[in-house]
Amino acid sequence: MAKKIIVAGGGHGGIACAAQLAAAGYEVEVYEKNDRAHMGYDWTDIFDPKSLRAAHLPMPPKEKYEYKTNMTFIPPAGRTPVKQDVPENELEIKMERKDIYDLIINHAEKNGVKFFFSQAVTGALLAGDRVIGIQTEKGDVYGDMVIDACGCESVLRASLPAVCGIQKHAGAFEKFYVYRAFYNKVDAEEPADPYKVYMLPNGRMGIGWVASEEDYSDLLIGEFEPFTVEEAEQKAEFFRKDNPILGDKVLRGGYMVEIPVRQPLSIMVADGYAAIGDSAFMTVPVIGSGLANSFKASKMLSDTIIADKSETYSAETLWDYQVKYFKELGSGMAPLALVKLLLAKITPEQLDYLFDNGILGADELTISADSTSLGSMLSFDPSLFGKAKNLFQDRELTTLVIKLGRDIGRAAAICATMPKVYGRYNVQRWAKGYDRLFRLKK
Ligand SMILES: Cc1cc2nc3c(=O)[nH]c(=O)nc-3n(C[C@H](O)[C@H](O)[C@H](O)COP(=O)(O)OP(=O)(O)OC[C@H]3O[C@@H](n4cnc5c(N)ncnc54)[C@H](O)[C@@H]3O)c2cc1C
């Protein structure tokens, strides 16, 4: 009899994994709290199209996407903007999130995945420490294993027994509170830089972007501290001053969401359980890439499940998924969480100094679709540290950057020592050291 895999939440990685498992003959069911018409946010996303191929997903029809333009990074004082220069063959695509969902849900259904919409998961069903199913608001569902694709604040992950050692909630400085809206476009001159990313805008700890599109202007404001939609409207005034095209009528979006900006989860699996996507914090801190990483991870997870000939889906057999994920993506991303912590500590003046003196230039900020490791994404290491001698006029900044370099080295060393074989004691001891590294020390 086919083994039954439950996917809790309709996260992108979970659906992509469901499709691969169903194609391999597993019985797969997805439980999603929203109804089908309300899947996903009402806006566009940017991601690496190669990640679709990696997850055995079809490319969307050409009219459904376009290639993303280079971003221009604006430092706090705005004096020395820096434009990226991403090679054409590495450009990401921009697509409506609802179209992405159509693409992956239709594909999964064709492969035999059963979807249960409007059915919220409320927690895990347990037999001892083993996950044997999910509790939903409409009743209990049993299966051979559960894939957690419930997103950043997964109720399923939060309901796991402490003995699994899996972190239940994202900590301070590990989430961005984001306001995003598409506004009308005011009839003004087209900006020379159509896609601007503001670093520490208006003295606030966070980022913002304004993109000039054909029929609308796209505003995003992300901060480490929560704020209200009313406060977002006030903050929008700062961006309007520099972007006369940004109107004041919200056409789409206009609400608050949370996005993880942190290192991957230190333990992603337990007996009968694996987390994927935002539930395992598979975003790249600072720049996102959550969709591409979730799609790529879906192949690693489905391969691991299919390779488990014992069909026990225990922490031991599922651990291989985490090992693969860290080897291919996680080890490169974890150090970026430290760069993000630098952003949380640096003053606007210090950040301006890095831009003004060419320490953060086009090379450092050219983030391509192939960017999966610190080395390919930011030339912080070693070139930034080579440039560190330019920093000596600002002692505090120099100390911050040198400490960052040391911590990045430590992060790489810790990721390299991740146990290859699962043993609860070994894995939890390793996870403790890994988690400690990312605690914000003021
Ligand atoms: C404003 C914003 C902009 C972004 N832009 C980009 C971008 O341009 N490119 C990019 O790659 N990434 C982007 N991301 C990140 C991206 O959305 C995620 O990293 C990616 O979707 C992976 O997350 P996920 O699918 O696992 O989780 P989610 O997108 O959070 O999906 C989780 C799903 O689970 C469902 N769910 C949650 N709880 C329950 C429950 N209890 N029961 C049942 N179902 C439940 C939710 O309804 C949802 O459908 C952006 C995120 C935000 C917030």
The ligand as a Gaussian input file, in Angstrom:
#p B3LYP/6-31G(d) Opt

LIG

0 1
 C        6.253000      41.065000       1.365000
 C        6.962000      39.810000       0.962000
 C        7.639000      39.809000      -0.220000
 C        8.355000      38.669000      -0.604000
 N        9.009000      38.675000      -1.781000
 C        9.680000      37.599000      -2.178000
 C       10.320000      37.583000      -3.439000
 O       10.252000      38.547000      -4.204000
 N       11.010000      36.461000      -3.777000
 C       11.095000      35.375000      -2.949000
 O       11.735000      34.391000      -3.320000
 N       10.483000      35.364000      -1.754000
 C        9.781000      36.449000      -1.347000
 N        9.156000      36.424000      -0.148000
 C        9.344000      35.259000       0.740000
 C        8.482000      34.098000       0.277000
 O        7.130000      34.459000       0.355000
 C        8.712000      32.880000       1.161000
 O       10.049000      32.744000       1.544000
 C        8.288000      31.641000       0.394000
 O        6.939000      31.753000       0.047000
 C        8.494000      30.376000       1.208000
 O        7.632000      30.394000       2.255000
 P        6.516000      29.259000       2.416000
 O        5.850000      29.062000       1.113000
 O        7.174000      28.128000       3.070000
 O        5.579000      29.955000       3.473000
 P        4.341000      30.887000       3.267000
 O        4.428000      31.684000       2.029000
 O        4.148000      31.604000       4.576000
 O        3.162000      29.837000       3.078000
 C        2.646000      29.105000       4.165000
 C        1.289000      28.564000       3.789000
 O        0.799000      27.830000       4.887000
 C       -0.510000      28.261000       5.184000
 N       -0.711000      28.087000       6.629000
 C       -0.116000      28.769000       7.626000
 N       -0.559000      28.331000       8.811000
 C       -1.428000      27.331000       8.537000
 C       -2.197000      26.485000       9.357000
 N       -2.197000      26.582000      10.675000
 N       -2.977000      25.553000       8.762000
 C       -3.012000      25.433000       7.398000
 N       -2.316000      26.245000       6.580000
 C       -1.525000      27.171000       7.157000
 C       -0.558000      29.723000       4.756000
 O       -1.885000      30.142000       4.516000
 C        0.288000      29.669000       3.480000
 O       -0.489000      29.311000       2.370000
 C        8.400000      37.534000       0.241000
 C        7.675000      37.524000       1.436000
 C        6.952000      38.652000       1.785000
 C        6.181000      38.596000       3.057000

